[in-house]
Structures are given as C-alpha cells and as structure tokens.
Amino acid sequence: MEVLDLEGTSYTPKVVFDLKNKVFEITGDSRPEDTHAFYQVLIDWLSNLDGPSVSGELKFKFAFDYLNSSSSKFIFKLISCLKDLESKDINFYIDWYYDEPDIDMKELGEEYAELVGIKINLISVEI
Amino acid sequence: MKFKQFFQYSFSILFLFGSHVICSQETNLRSEFDFSQIDFTNDTSVALTGEWEFYWDTLLEPDGSSLNYSLEYLPDFWKNYGVNEYSATGYATFKTRVKLSRARPILAFQVGDIHNSYNLYVNDKLVRSVGIVTKSIEGSVPKWVPQFVVLDDTSEILEITLQVSNFHHRNGGVQHAIVLGNVDYLLSVKESVSLADLLLGGSFMVIGLFFFGMYFFYQKDKSTIYFGLFCFSFAVRALIVGSRSLLIIMPWLSWQIALRIEYLTLFLSVIFFLYFVYFSFKEQTSRLLVQLISFIYLLIITGTILLPASIFTYFVIPNNTLLLGLIIYSLMVYLKAFRQKVFGAGWAILSLGVLMVAVGLALSEYANLFIPSPILVSTAFLAFVFTMSLIFATRFGKAFSDVERLKVDAEIQNDKISEQHELIKDSIQYAKRIQTALLPSKKALQEKLPNSVIYYNPQSVVSGDFYWYKYVEKTNDVILAISDCTGHGVPGAFMSIVGISSLDKIVSTKPNYRPSQILEQLNSEIRQKLNSDIDEQVQEGMDIIICRISLDTNSIEFSSALHKMVLIRNGEATFFGGCRHFIGSQFKKGFKFIEHKLVLKTDDQIFMFSDGIYDQKGGDNGRKLYLKGFEEILIQMANISVSEQENYLSSKIKSWQGGAEQLDDMLVFGWKVK
C-alpha cells in the first residue's frame, strides 16, 4: 500500500501511515478548516488495509498537542475504524500520548477507549 | 580605417611578386627579387613570395657561401620541400637578393610567424633576432611575435639571409610571407591589424563579462554562463593570435605557455559553444552526443596541457573536423527548434549564417581569393556573437513581457479577491448581527440571575460557542446552557442556531424537564434535524452543559455532555465531569446522562465553560494553559466582585495569549451565590 505522508502545519497534524516500515503516527495540532476532508483521507486509508497483506503487530501512535472539538469527533471515527481492523485479523495496539498536565487530553483518550470498546495505552509525557 | 589602402595592399601582394627572377650564377640558379622598377613612394608594398635559396642543416653567415642548396618556395614549411626529405625539426638558412631603385623612400620589413626562431640579416648586418637559433634543442628558444624592421640600408642590392631553427613545433619554416614596403604604409597596416584584433578581443571580453554577470544574478539559465565563457575564451584567443597583442602586453609569457593558451582557447571555445547550444535548446539537443563530444574534448584539452607542443599542435586536425560537424549539428538543432517555434531559434540560425560569412572571409585569405580587411573579418565575427546574444535578448524580452502580463493578471485577480473578500466579510458581519440577536443579552441574563457573569470571545466574527437561558416563572428557575459546537466561525455558528432553536423548542414545551432529560431530547432533536442515518456515525454536534438553578433554594441541578462544572468554595475548586457522549452522536444502548445536584452556600461560585480558554496556547513556552492554569485563574476570579470578573478574566487571557493567535471560541459563565 502507498505510504501516506502528510507534512504537519499549524492547522493540521503530521501524519505518517507506512505499512512497509510499520510506522503509524499522527502528531501535532489539529484544527483544520475542513476537518471532514482532512480525516476522510486517513479513514479511507485505514479502511483499505487488507488483512492478509499485514503481518506482525502494528503500532498506532497518537500524540496531539492541540485538538479542536470537530477534530476530536473525527478522531473518534478514526479509532472506530481501527476497531474494525480486529475483524480483519490485524494485530495492533494504540498509544495515546498526552502532556502530563493536559488532563483533558488524557480524558479524551479514556473516552475513546470506553466509547469504542478498545484498549488504548495512555502515555504521559513529562514537560 | 583606410580600406582603400588595404585593398591596394592586398592586390600588391597578389600581383607584384611577378618580378621575382631566378638568375644563373656559375652552375647554380640564384634567388633574386627585382623591385628596382617599383615606386615605393605611394602606399606600396611587395611580398618576398617566391623561391629562395634553401641551405638545409646549415646556419650560413651573411658572408658565407655554399653550393649545397636548393631553390624552395616561401612562405612554406620545409617538410613540404622535396619528397619527404626534411624533418620538421632542424635548422636551415634562406637567402635571396632584392634589387631596389636607389631613389626610394624609407622602407621596412613586416615579418610574420617563422617557426620557431630566426636571425634576419640585411647585407652584413643582423637586423632582427627572434628567439634563439641553435643547431640542437639545447638552448633553443622559440618565439612568435610579428616584427617590424625599418630598413636603414640604402644600397641598391640587399642580400637577405634568414637563419631559422625549429625544435618545438610540428612545422619548421616560414609561415607568413616577408613583406617589404613603404614604412608609413606598413605602419598603418600594422596598426589596423592590431586595432582589428583589439576591437574583436575587447568586444568579446565585454560581452563575456556581461553574461557572467547575468549568470551571477540568474543561475537557473546555464546557457548564459556558457555563452559568457565562449566569448571570453574567444576574446583571449583573438588577442593571442594575429598581431599577438597579448604577447606585446605580456612579453614574459613563454612561447610554450602562449601556444598552449592559443590552442586551449580554441578547444574551449568549441566546447563552450557546444554547451551553449545544449542549454539554449535542451529539448532539441542530444545529451548523449554532447557527452561524447565533451569526452573527446576532455582528452584533447588534457593532452594540450600535459603533452609537448610537437604533439598537441596536431590536435587542431581532429578539432577542425569536430568543429565542422558541430556547426552542421547546431544548424540542425536550430532548425528543429525553429520548427518547434522555440524563442530565439530564428536568431540562432541567422548567427550561424553570419558565422559562415566570417569564416568565409577569414579563409579567403588562405585560399588566395582576396585579402579582406582585418577589420571586416573582426566585424563579421562580432556580428556573429551579436546575433547570438539576440537569442537571449528575445528570450529576456519575452520573459519581461510575460512578467508584466502576469502582474496585470495578478492585479485583476487581487481586485477580484478583494471584492469577494469584502462581500464575504459583509455577509459574515450580517450573520454576526443575527447571531447576536439570537444570543440573550448579558444584561437580561443578569436581571434574571443576579451576580452572574458571561465572558464571550469568538475566535472570528461569528462563533460556534453559545449560551442560552430560559427563566421558568412557575418554579422560579433559570435553565441555562453553555455549549461548544463542532467547528468555529460560520460552520460553528450554523450549529449554534440548530442548538438554540432546539433548546427553545424543548424547554417551551417541557418547562419541567430536568437537565438530563433536556440533553436526551436535544440529542434526538439534533440527530433528526441533521438527518443522521441511525447506522452512520455523525461527527457534527455539540459539547454542552445544562443546568437548572433554583432561585428559591440556591440549589443547582446539572447534566453535561463532555463539559465540566467547577465549584469554588472557600478558595478550593471541585470539578464535576460530564458524560462522554457528545450531543449528535449515537448513544450506547442503555446510556443515561448523569445528573448532579448541589446545594450552594453564600459566596460559593460556580463556573461553566468551553475548552477555548484552557486550550489556548501562550505563556513563555507556547504551551496550552491546561485546566490546571485555568483553575488557578478561576479561584482568583471567585475572590473578586462579580462586576470586575469579566475584565479580570479578559486581561488574564490576553496576558497568557501574548502575541499568539486565538485558536478557538472562548466562553465562560460564572454565578456567585449571595
């Protein structure tokens, strides 16, 4: 599958989805003008993941610094998409990074875990 | 320049040597030029072209004599004499006699290149020595500089002895005819030749430097640097051949170095020209061919630097073939470019035509057709380079007019964008009036709910955050909502209108609903309004907290989707979290909103807010304020009187934000119990 590699801007996070090197990362700020358009690309990419072509365990890293409310809704959808990977027999786990004082970001991770019914590793980053 | 004189000079060379005679003395024929009938008073000169006595392997003194000679034609290289009799290297003496009228003006000899050193005697007197003539390579010093020798001998017969030796060049002998003529006339000829060389060299150098400058400021177009280099090396060559002006300016340049420069500039001119063609018409030129020719020239140039002159001077033979091929190839490239309508191709073709004329003029001298003025030849070469520079002129001209057109286009677009921007701005401003009208006024809220405060600060003109309240007279309750819709600006504002109208509808029909019931109803209203398919997960919606404040009992019931409520009591903050479903989403089966109830005491203060403030980046490190920082501000706020709280919060946020951009809408509601 083609590598998805989006440079980060002050409005959109940096995204790397690279099946060959097993790197799946979304980092930075997310407050796109058109949140739907931005996240649909990521969701489509994940939906096209073909189970038999994936070997080993995939690690997804989410490390947001800033999230606006509409982005948080689409990330919910994205994580729901990850949940669907289970039915394709793809092994993966999710690391959710948050700055140690950012309780809201931590709670958001917990919220996704609870709402989607998926295990999310919450990783606190000292600042 | 005196063109007339030049043509006289030219024709004199062609026709006047007819008076050359060979007379018999003893058993051998002797060489003699009889010019006694020629009147040298006018602009007249004669060339000592014809057969001279040639004494091979002998350095004959003027008074010496030998019978071991043959008659050979001058100018020529001695390897062409006889049938392969003479090697290129060696030494020899040439002798002749010149008969002149006694009544004559002052005459002078003009001596061109003689390979590679010589002594010239007139009668018994050594009149000029160029380089050092020797019998072996040791001590031999070659030198080429044109010589002008004024004749101070007045005798009727001049016995001319020319000793020549060559140990360095592939050719030995006399390359250019020795010319005898009126001193003033020959001087003027000499000057005009120098002038022509300087004109050519100087002009080429200036053009070359100009294009260096052009490349310096615009390095994207590599054809400019190669054109500059071509002109520059051509200029150096023009100054080092012909009248050899460069050697007159720099006499310390050794023959070996000067000869290398002469050859290197020739080869480099060709290679620079090739690259000029390549970079000017890249799509029409074969890269492979350019690389091949470059490789050959790399060998030739390296050889010229490293090998002795007796070898590298042969490189001129492959060069001439390659040069001819290159000219034909560049014509093909130009024609192809012309057909493809490449800018400047027409001028390129013309430049080749002019080059042909220049080369034709230069060659006509060798072919003995006629001798063109040196100035004419220089001018032809200049015209060639000038037409070549027009290739650039047309391109730059086009580029400039393109830029101008783009500028005009950009201005038109700019105006259009400004106009559209104004229109959009106006319509958003109008939308703001509508949104403001939909939001309750702070004053009205404070009337119903004394000691309350609202801080409302949209990120742009219209806001996705909104507050809403309703006073229920029957129970003396205030129902209040603080909401953050997905998106900010226009999309957020649309959502806020959906929220406000839904809340109005719900509360007016069900004034006794508890906050959790309102939230449930709100969720289904909004999902219905947004036509959400039951199976489809919708991302549009709102985070919201709804509270019901009983003014009679100072108690508060609240329920929240994602928003928090803070109670500040005695300087300490207590947070109450909301449920994790947002309004607009599909709830899990059996989901119920949690409801809190607090009984408040005097001086208790509650706050409800959107995430805009605590997610705002700022401070020294550009980090978010976080809930922690916001909590501190809220505790301070609760300490001061309600009337000052809004200003206090506003200044705190401004100082935190500093120069950073506001990232989201900001909304805070506070109420202090009295």
Contacts between the chains, C-beta under 8 A, distances in Angstrom:
chain1	res1	chain2	res2	distance
A	31	B	663	6.4
A	31	B	664	7.4
A	35	B	486	7.8
A	35	B	487	7.3
A	35	B	539	7.6
A	36	B	539	7.2
A	65	B	624	7.5
A	66	B	615	6.2
A	66	B	617	6.8
A	66	B	624	6.6
A	66	B	663	6.5
A	67	B	615	7.9
A	68	B	487	7.8
A	68	B	488	7.3
A	68	B	663	7.3
A	68	B	664	5.8
A	69	B	464	7.8
A	69	B	484	5.6
A	69	B	485	7.5
A	69	B	486	5.1
A	69	B	487	7.5
A	69	B	543	6.2
A	69	B	611	7.0
A	69	B	664	7.8
A	70	B	486	3.8
A	70	B	487	4.9
A	70	B	539	6.7
A	70	B	540	7.6
A	73	B	486	5.7
A	73	B	539	3.7
A	73	B	540	7.4
A	73	B	541	6.9
A	73	B	582	6.9
A	73	B	585	7.9
A	74	B	539	5.4
A	76	B	537	7.6
A	76	B	539	7.3
A	77	B	537	5.7
A	77	B	539	6.0
A	80	B	537	6.5
A	99	B	623	7.4
A	99	B	624	7.7
A	99	B	626	7.7
A	101	B	626	4.5
A	101	B	627	7.9
A	101	B	628	5.1
A	102	B	624	6.6
A	102	B	626	5.5
A	103	B	626	7.2
A	103	B	627	5.2
A	103	B	628	7.5
A	104	B	611	6.6
A	104	B	614	7.0
A	104	B	615	7.4
A	104	B	626	7.5
A	104	B	627	6.0
A	107	B	577	7.6
A	111	B	580	4.3
A	114	B	580	6.2
A	115	B	580	6.1
A	115	B	581	7.3
A	115	B	588	7.5
A	127	B	623	7.0
